[in-house]
């Protein structure tokens, strides 16, 4: 498998699906790490969760978003 084919397989899910099982097994790990998150990983993500103070607020000076 050429370098260009490997990069395309990393970037293009449709191309990756047309590869044979043997070709997919030959793909090296993506250098950026896991492409998809597991259910376990997703269960600990708190994206968008806000505490009492957010980066734009300081103690004693809260905004409507923080005091909701």
C-alpha positions as CSV (number, residue, x, y, z in Angstrom):
1,X,0.0,0.0,0.0
2,X,1.5,3.4,-1.0
3,X,1.9,6.3,1.3
4,X,-0.9,8.2,-0.5
5,X,-3.3,5.3,-0.1
6,X,-2.6,5.1,3.6
7,X,-3.2,8.8,4.1
8,X,-6.4,8.6,2.0
9,X,-7.6,5.6,4.1
10,X,-7.0,7.7,7.3
11,X,-8.9,10.7,5.9
12,X,-11.7,9.2,3.8
13,X,-14.1,6.8,5.5
14,X,-15.7,5.8,2.2
15,X,-12.3,4.8,0.7
16,X,-11.4,2.9,3.9
17,X,-14.7,0.9,3.6
18,X,-13.8,-0.4,0.1
19,X,-10.4,-1.7,1.2
20,X,-10.2,-5.5,1.8
21,X,-9.9,-6.8,5.3
22,X,-6.2,-7.6,4.6
23,X,-5.6,-4.0,3.4
24,X,-7.2,-2.6,6.5
25,X,-5.0,-4.8,8.7
26,X,-2.0,-3.4,7.0
27,X,-2.9,0.2,7.8
28,X,-0.6,1.7,10.4
29,X,-2.2,3.5,13.4
30,X,-3.3,7.0,12.6
31,X,-0.6,9.4,13.9
32,X,-3.2,11.6,15.6
33,X,-4.5,8.7,17.7
34,X,-7.9,7.2,17.9
35,X,-10.3,8.5,15.3
36,X,-13.4,7.5,17.2
37,X,-14.2,7.8,20.9
38,X,-15.5,4.8,22.8
39,X,-18.7,4.8,24.8
40,X,-16.5,4.8,28.0
41,X,-14.6,7.9,26.8
42,X,-17.8,9.7,25.9
43,X,-19.2,9.0,29.4
44,X,-16.5,11.2,31.1
45,X,-16.6,14.1,28.7
46,X,-18.2,17.2,30.2
47,X,-18.2,19.5,27.1
48,X,-20.3,22.5,27.7
49,X,-20.7,21.8,31.4
50,X,-20.4,25.0,33.5
51,X,-19.4,25.4,37.1
52,X,-20.0,28.4,39.3
53,X,-17.3,30.4,37.6
54,X,-16.3,30.1,33.9
55,X,-13.2,31.5,32.3
56,X,-14.9,34.8,31.5
57,X,-16.0,35.3,35.1
58,X,-14.1,36.2,38.2
59,X,-15.0,35.6,41.8
60,X,-17.4,38.2,42.9
61,X,-18.2,39.2,39.3
62,X,-20.4,36.5,37.8
63,X,-22.5,36.7,34.7
64,X,-26.0,35.6,33.9
65,X,-24.8,32.4,32.4
66,X,-23.0,31.4,35.6
67,X,-25.8,32.4,38.0
68,X,-28.4,31.1,35.6
